[in-house]
Amino acid sequence: MQSPDSSPSPGSSQRSARPSHPLSVAAALQFTASRARETTFFFDFDGVLSPVTDDPDASQPVPSVLGVLEQLASRVARVAIVSARPVSFLRSRFESLEHVDLYGLYGLEVWHDGDVVTEPAALPWVPAMADLAERANAELPDAILVEYKRLSVALHYRTAPQLAEQVERWGHEQAERLGLRIQAGRMVVELKPPVDQDKGMVISEGVLNAGCAWYFGDDMSDIKAFDALRAREAVDPEFFGMCVAVANPETGAEVSSAADITLESPEAVARFLADALPTFAH
């Protein structure tokens, strides 16, 4: 699926050289501000803009983050949320934001300029996913929360971590039976259609015309997004990317080790952005 394009990078003989990693937060923000018109900020939702909850339907963004994202979107080329959640869920949490793009289900759905675009290759899998959700509810213990997302099924064992092995085994059996793909996450096993789409691909496409991008993530699937920024830097000496990890006891060490900066919580993300806003003058 093609991503909505960012604004083309303006050429200039006076562009400052891309800084090398690692560098201070202040230096990274100052350089980013110098390219604000060609910068995209990408954010995961769960664990980054919202605390992780036992019940996924109860998740809400940190209250202060809505206003911060809207202000940020007015000062850079683009702000986007890239999540495993469906676009319908993201819209219910961010409907007040007019200038933020939403990528749902790892990019299988995209909300851009008032329209939802679904990856055509995934649509034939909708009936299989509905059947899978019914089977999961019937065959797995009641303590497992089955989240049906139309184009994927997530099996949450956060309230019953002792059942992790059983859930993972069942998930892999179903994936093999149906030809699905497995996405592991924080206390969750997710089954997805065999369609080539993940956060790394979303970011790779999303930065093709960007001069700078930041990605904020907390989970294993976000490492692919980090890798996409590194890969873009490797092939484009003009491009600058920053990877921000939001620490947690479940995947924090591995995700943080892949990042340039680590923040301790979604609340810290909101504070970081609020403090950074003055750097990006209108």
Protein Blocks (a to p, Z undefined) as FASTA:
>chain_A
ZZdddddddddfkbccdddddddfklmmmmmmmmmmmcccdddfehplpccdfblmlpcc
dfklmmmmmmmmmmmmbdcdddfbdfklmmmmmmmpmkbccdeehhpacceehiacddfk
lmmmmmmmmmmmmmmmmmmcfklccddehjaccddfklmmmlmmmmmmmmmmmmmmnopa
cdddehiacdddfbdcdfklmmmmmmmmpcbdcdddfbfklmmmmmmmmmmmmmmmkbcc
dddddddfklmmmmmmmpmbdcfbfklmmmmmmmmmmmmcZZ
